[in-house]
Amino acid sequence: MTITFYCTCGQHVSADQADAGRRAICPRCRQPVVVPSMKAPAPVILERPPLSVQTIKPISPFADPEPVSIAVPKSIGYQVVLVDETCSVPIGFPKQGYPLKKEEPVAESRDVDRELEEILGHRQMQRLRRPWYRRPRPQIERNGLECMAYPFRAFGLVSVLAISLTISSLLNLILLFTDFDVLDYGQLFFWGVLGLATFGYLCGFLHCTLQAGATGDAARVRWPGADIRLVLRSVAAVAISFLAGPIVFALAALWFWLQAGELTWLDSLLLWEQGLAAFLLWLLVYTSVLVNDRLSAVSPAGVLDVAVRLGWRLLPIGLSASLIFFVHACWILFVLETRVNEPAAGFMLLLFFWGSFLSCLTFLVRWLGVSWYHRNRQLEATKETPPAASLAPQGQ
């Protein structure tokens, strides 16, 4: 049989009848509470106090009326709280007397705190004893320095994506130096699907990171999960953002590199500038597509609106992106040279390259989303309300 009762905090709890008289822990306030017994309390008999009654005397209709006494309790220490069924005699009870319900003796119970501490551990028991303990809720980042901690929060996702991209890159390098006549098309199809899936989840992760920052979501690290539609939309956003303008600079850099022959320092500088312009323009167009949540935002008007709204915040983001692009471009060229000479060292360098590049790209995308969020809040706070219409006095 189940015993239901209320804790002192107001929580409605239940316990087995076998636990009557024992102490338990309330699931709401985490305080010890005694399980009551199902036994009926002993009846309490209240003695009726003696009454003092005065007889009503007949009076003359022409005489002054005199006060008439009625039956009231004799002792002033009693308080009338109840009237019997006949409504003839009031019943009272002492204000400070014996209790109406006798307290039942609490049965000897085992040390619940000690048993809980043995099960949960000392540290978890200390948390249970502090009902005010709450894990601090993460706050949205305020600047780029705080956004640098976001890749560490997403370390697991970044590591898995980096390993997958490293394997896919090595397989692509092997295919470049392999004769197509000896290729197994089944394995080629499998590794191609793996590479596309990794690229799709990378696009989905960047999509979730930027939109979470743009909406002020700092509770947890967002990722696509099993949402295939989100992955496909993210791939489409990345591809359209690249085809809307950055592809011109990328093709120009590729054509210049193929036609220039042996590069001088001036040729290398021009090549770096074209690649950097393609990367920065892609970041801006990609941000415009995601913050507006529509593919039509790749138009020059939409991109210009995002650039104007972000304002000076684009300057430090652009400088950071330029530095990241330059370092990782030099890194990948060094990796390609080392891969031919020392395969083991090339594999480790390629793995660290993808881990570093994905972390920096996550940082940049998060910074863009957070900047968009704070800029929108600032515009909403400074938005001026329209002035109230003034009423002109009417002539007589």
MIRO-90319 format. One line per 4 residues: number of its first residue (from 1); for each residue x, y, z negated of C-alpha. Coordinates in nm, 3 decimals, always signed. Layout:
BEGIN
NUM	X Y Z  ...;
END
This chain:
BEGIN
1	+0.000 +0.000 +0.000  +0.122 +0.351 +0.080  +0.136 +0.643 -0.164  +0.094 +0.988 -0.010;
5	+0.183 +1.304 -0.198  +0.326 +1.653 -0.149  +0.678 +1.770 -0.226  +0.742 +2.102 -0.400;
9	+0.837 +2.252 -0.062  +0.491 +2.167 +0.078  +0.598 +1.867 +0.292  +0.340 +1.584 +0.308;
13	+0.537 +1.260 +0.250  +0.449 +0.894 +0.195  +0.619 +0.603 +0.019  +0.555 +0.238 -0.059;
17	+0.371 +0.147 -0.379  +0.672 -0.057 -0.490  +0.877 +0.268 -0.509  +0.640 +0.432 -0.762;
21	+0.835 +0.606 -1.034  +1.159 +0.612 -0.837  +1.347 +0.910 -0.695  +1.371 +0.971 -0.323;
25	+1.502 +1.241 -0.087  +1.252 +1.475 +0.080  +1.310 +1.474 +0.462  +1.247 +1.849 +0.480;
29	+1.423 +2.018 +0.185  +1.665 +1.731 +0.108  +1.586 +1.760 -0.263  +1.517 +1.464 -0.496;
33	+1.149 +1.403 -0.566  +0.977 +1.145 -0.790  +0.725 +0.913 -0.622  +0.402 +0.930 -0.829;
37	+0.220 +0.624 -0.958  -0.116 +0.497 -0.837  -0.242 +0.435 -1.192  -0.535 +0.649 -1.305;
41	-0.440 +0.901 -1.572  -0.563 +0.850 -1.927  -0.891 +1.032 -1.992  -0.864 +1.350 -2.188;
45	-1.147 +1.435 -2.425  -1.205 +1.799 -2.499  -1.380 +1.876 -2.822  -1.657 +2.129 -2.791;
49	-1.594 +2.422 -3.026  -1.856 +2.504 -3.288  -2.108 +2.762 -3.178  -2.248 +3.050 -3.379;
53	-2.611 +3.114 -3.291  -2.825 +3.398 -3.419  -3.200 +3.384 -3.419  -3.390 +3.639 -3.213;
57	-3.613 +3.852 -3.434  -3.947 +3.989 -3.309  -3.952 +4.362 -3.269  -4.220 +4.623 -3.232;
61	-4.277 +4.763 -2.885  -4.233 +5.113 -3.028  -3.907 +5.037 -3.210  -3.559 +5.096 -3.068;
65	-3.414 +4.781 -2.911  -3.142 +4.604 -3.105  -2.863 +4.394 -2.958  -2.940 +4.022 -2.938;
69	-2.671 +3.760 -2.996  -2.641 +3.454 -2.777  -2.453 +3.127 -2.813  -2.083 +3.193 -2.750;
73	-1.769 +3.016 -2.860  -1.670 +3.101 -3.213  -1.295 +3.116 -3.154  -1.152 +3.391 -2.936;
77	-0.871 +3.158 -2.823  -1.106 +2.986 -2.580  -1.190 +3.088 -2.226  -1.516 +3.001 -2.057;
81	-1.442 +2.830 -1.727  -1.720 +2.579 -1.676  -2.097 +2.548 -1.730  -2.269 +2.213 -1.771;
85	-2.548 +2.087 -1.548  -2.830 +2.232 -1.762  -2.664 +2.575 -1.761  -2.743 +2.602 -2.131;
89	-2.408 +2.582 -2.309  -2.074 +2.712 -2.181  -1.778 +2.480 -2.218  -1.424 +2.603 -2.286;
93	-1.075 +2.470 -2.337  -0.770 +2.621 -2.513  -0.531 +2.833 -2.308  -0.223 +2.685 -2.472;
97	-0.311 +2.333 -2.581  -0.234 +1.981 -2.477  -0.215 +1.920 -2.102  -0.516 +1.787 -1.916;
101	-0.300 +1.515 -1.748  -0.041 +1.327 -1.944  +0.302 +1.292 -1.785  +0.388 +0.936 -1.699;
105	+0.729 +0.808 -1.797  +0.967 +0.787 -1.502  +1.100 +0.440 -1.447  +1.474 +0.390 -1.449;
109	+1.594 +0.420 -1.089  +1.922 +0.350 -0.923  +2.162 +0.631 -0.836  +2.031 +0.728 -0.492;
113	+2.291 +1.002 -0.444  +2.578 +0.760 -0.496  +2.430 +0.506 -0.255  +2.372 +0.771 +0.011;
117	+2.726 +0.897 -0.032  +2.862 +0.545 +0.019  +2.658 +0.508 +0.338  +2.698 +0.853 +0.493;
121	+3.031 +0.960 +0.354  +3.134 +1.246 +0.131  +3.138 +1.517 +0.400  +2.794 +1.433 +0.540;
125	+2.653 +1.415 +0.187  +2.785 +1.764 +0.117  +2.598 +1.887 +0.425  +2.277 +1.724 +0.304;
129	+2.311 +1.896 -0.031  +2.324 +2.234 +0.144  +1.983 +2.290 +0.303  +2.099 +2.624 +0.444;
133	+2.366 +2.454 +0.657  +2.309 +2.505 +1.026  +2.554 +2.468 +1.311  +2.619 +2.815 +1.453;
137	+2.447 +2.861 +1.786  +2.694 +2.950 +2.063  +2.659 +3.304 +2.194  +2.693 +3.417 +2.553;
141	+3.041 +3.537 +2.647  +3.097 +3.913 +2.652  +3.402 +3.942 +2.879  +3.647 +3.746 +3.090;
145	+3.870 +3.648 +2.798  +3.583 +3.466 +2.629  +3.492 +3.299 +2.959  +3.834 +3.132 +2.959;
149	+3.708 +2.897 +2.686  +3.426 +2.762 +2.904  +3.644 +2.517 +3.107  +3.755 +2.362 +2.776;
153	+3.391 +2.310 +2.679  +3.341 +2.135 +3.015  +3.668 +1.940 +2.987  +3.503 +1.601 +3.040;
157	+3.325 +1.699 +3.361  +3.628 +1.882 +3.498  +3.853 +1.582 +3.427  +3.622 +1.334 +3.602;
161	+3.587 +1.561 +3.905  +3.963 +1.619 +3.918  +4.037 +1.244 +3.916  +3.777 +1.179 +4.187;
165	+3.911 +1.459 +4.407  +4.267 +1.335 +4.359  +4.175 +0.985 +4.479  +3.981 +1.126 +4.774;
169	+4.271 +1.353 +4.870  +4.522 +1.069 +4.861  +4.299 +0.852 +5.078  +4.265 +1.133 +5.331;
173	+4.642 +1.175 +5.340  +4.683 +0.800 +5.398  +4.430 +0.808 +5.681  +4.622 +1.086 +5.854;
177	+4.931 +0.864 +5.886  +4.744 +0.540 +5.966  +4.664 +0.398 +6.308  +4.289 +0.396 +6.369;
181	+4.306 +0.051 +6.531  +4.389 -0.120 +6.197  +4.132 +0.063 +5.985  +3.856 -0.122 +5.803;
185	+3.541 +0.074 +5.877  +3.360 -0.067 +5.572  +3.622 +0.070 +5.334  +3.639 +0.391 +5.535;
189	+3.263 +0.438 +5.495  +3.280 +0.364 +5.120  +3.560 +0.612 +5.052  +3.389 +0.872 +5.271;
193	+3.066 +0.842 +5.070  +3.267 +0.866 +4.747  +3.438 +1.185 +4.867  +3.109 +1.343 +4.973;
197	+2.944 +1.251 +4.642  +3.233 +1.404 +4.449  +3.216 +1.723 +4.656  +2.838 +1.738 +4.609;
201	+2.860 +1.707 +4.230  +3.136 +1.966 +4.225  +2.904 +2.207 +4.410  +2.620 +2.120 +4.171;
205	+2.840 +2.181 +3.866  +2.947 +2.523 +3.999  +2.582 +2.602 +4.076  +2.473 +2.521 +3.719;
209	+2.768 +2.710 +3.568  +2.697 +3.033 +3.756  +2.319 +3.026 +3.706  +2.356 +2.944 +3.335;
213	+2.583 +3.246 +3.293  +2.350 +3.470 +3.497  +2.053 +3.375 +3.275  +2.245 +3.402 +2.945;
217	+2.233 +3.030 +2.866  +2.516 +2.943 +2.627  +2.363 +2.648 +2.441  +2.536 +2.371 +2.633;
221	+2.734 +2.291 +2.947  +2.494 +2.246 +3.237  +2.546 +1.992 +3.515  +2.323 +1.837 +3.785;
225	+2.275 +1.496 +3.625  +2.053 +1.278 +3.846  +1.892 +1.572 +4.027  +1.980 +1.490 +4.388;
229	+1.777 +1.786 +4.518  +1.990 +2.024 +4.313  +2.307 +1.864 +4.450  +2.186 +1.903 +4.809;
233	+2.083 +2.265 +4.747  +2.424 +2.336 +4.596  +2.606 +2.186 +4.895  +2.385 +2.391 +5.128;
237	+2.460 +2.709 +4.928  +2.836 +2.648 +4.946  +2.827 +2.567 +5.319  +2.605 +2.862 +5.416;
241	+2.811 +3.099 +5.202  +3.123 +2.988 +5.387  +2.965 +3.003 +5.731  +2.813 +3.349 +5.671;
245	+3.144 +3.533 +5.697  +3.447 +3.373 +5.527  +3.482 +3.123 +5.810  +3.596 +3.404 +6.039;
249	+3.899 +3.482 +5.820  +3.968 +3.111 +5.765  +3.970 +3.034 +6.140  +4.184 +3.341 +6.207;
253	+4.438 +3.224 +5.948  +4.440 +2.872 +6.096  +4.484 +2.998 +6.453  +4.762 +3.234 +6.345;
257	+4.942 +2.954 +6.161  +4.925 +2.721 +6.465  +5.040 +2.985 +6.715  +5.304 +3.167 +6.511;
261	+5.567 +2.891 +6.514  +5.838 +2.958 +6.258  +5.692 +3.206 +6.009  +5.879 +3.513 +5.894;
265	+5.802 +3.687 +5.565  +5.568 +3.928 +5.746  +5.382 +3.640 +5.914  +5.346 +3.466 +5.577;
269	+5.209 +3.786 +5.424  +4.948 +3.819 +5.697  +4.854 +3.455 +5.656  +4.812 +3.497 +5.278;
273	+4.597 +3.805 +5.326  +4.358 +3.627 +5.562  +4.324 +3.328 +5.331  +4.269 +3.553 +5.029;
277	+4.005 +3.756 +5.213  +3.820 +3.435 +5.303  +3.829 +3.315 +4.940  +3.713 +3.645 +4.785;
281	+3.437 +3.694 +5.040  +3.314 +3.340 +4.980  +3.296 +3.405 +4.605  +3.091 +3.721 +4.658;
285	+2.851 +3.563 +4.910  +2.813 +3.252 +4.691  +2.729 +3.469 +4.390  +2.470 +3.658 +4.594;
289	+2.299 +3.333 +4.699  +2.283 +3.187 +4.348  +2.181 +3.494 +4.147  +1.900 +3.567 +4.394;
293	+1.815 +3.194 +4.418  +1.752 +3.207 +4.793  +1.964 +3.127 +5.097  +1.857 +3.444 +5.278;
297	+2.073 +3.646 +5.034  +2.377 +3.577 +5.256  +2.279 +3.881 +5.462  +2.510 +4.183 +5.442;
301	+2.238 +4.381 +5.261  +2.207 +4.117 +4.987  +2.583 +4.084 +4.942  +2.624 +4.462 +4.931;
305	+2.349 +4.490 +4.669  +2.527 +4.239 +4.445  +2.860 +4.419 +4.491  +2.706 +4.758 +4.407;
309	+2.528 +4.620 +4.102  +2.841 +4.455 +3.961  +3.046 +4.769 +4.032  +3.384 +4.793 +3.863;
313	+3.348 +4.443 +3.718  +3.447 +4.303 +4.056  +3.796 +4.456 +4.028  +3.935 +4.237 +3.744;
317	+3.752 +3.933 +3.886  +3.907 +3.996 +4.229  +4.256 +4.039 +4.084  +4.223 +3.718 +3.884;
321	+4.093 +3.532 +4.189  +4.386 +3.661 +4.397  +4.638 +3.537 +4.142  +4.466 +3.198 +4.115;
325	+4.457 +3.162 +4.495  +4.825 +3.251 +4.536  +4.949 +3.015 +4.263  +4.743 +2.717 +4.378;
329	+4.823 +2.771 +4.744  +5.195 +2.754 +4.665  +5.126 +2.453 +4.444  +4.946 +2.254 +4.715;
333	+5.223 +2.324 +4.967  +5.479 +2.195 +4.718  +5.260 +1.889 +4.649  +5.237 +1.804 +5.020;
337	+5.617 +1.815 +5.053  +5.671 +1.605 +4.738  +5.406 +1.351 +4.838  +5.611 +1.243 +5.138;
341	+5.934 +1.203 +4.944  +5.817 +1.076 +4.602  +5.464 +0.926 +4.598  +5.438 +0.888 +4.217;
345	+5.541 +1.247 +4.148  +5.316 +1.368 +4.428  +5.017 +1.186 +4.275  +5.071 +1.346 +3.933;
349	+5.122 +1.690 +4.086  +4.805 +1.649 +4.291  +4.610 +1.541 +3.982  +4.729 +1.841 +3.784;
353	+4.659 +2.065 +4.082  +4.294 +1.962 +4.102  +4.252 +1.987 +3.725  +4.400 +2.337 +3.719;
357	+4.214 +2.457 +4.028  +3.875 +2.329 +3.906  +3.929 +2.486 +3.563  +4.017 +2.822 +3.717;
361	+3.726 +2.803 +3.962  +3.488 +2.723 +3.674  +3.627 +3.021 +3.484  +3.575 +3.256 +3.781;
365	+3.220 +3.136 +3.849  +3.127 +3.164 +3.481  +3.275 +3.514 +3.466  +3.068 +3.623 +3.766;
369	+2.749 +3.486 +3.612  +2.813 +3.647 +3.272  +2.895 +3.981 +3.437  +2.567 +3.967 +3.628;
373	+2.378 +3.890 +3.305  +2.530 +4.178 +3.107  +2.483 +4.421 +3.397  +2.112 +4.335 +3.421;
377	+2.066 +4.380 +3.048  +2.240 +4.716 +3.063  +2.013 +4.829 +3.348  +1.703 +4.717 +3.157;
381	+1.816 +4.901 +2.844  +1.883 +5.226 +3.031  +1.571 +5.211 +3.243  +1.383 +5.538 +3.199;
385	+1.009 +5.527 +3.139  +0.796 +5.757 +3.360  +0.702 +6.086 +3.187  +0.348 +6.121 +3.055;
389	+0.110 +6.335 +3.258  +0.054 +6.679 +3.108  -0.299 +6.820 +3.088  -0.342 +7.180 +3.199;
393	-0.598 +7.393 +3.008  -0.916 +7.458 +3.202  -1.046 +7.811 +3.250  -1.370 +7.927 +3.099;
END
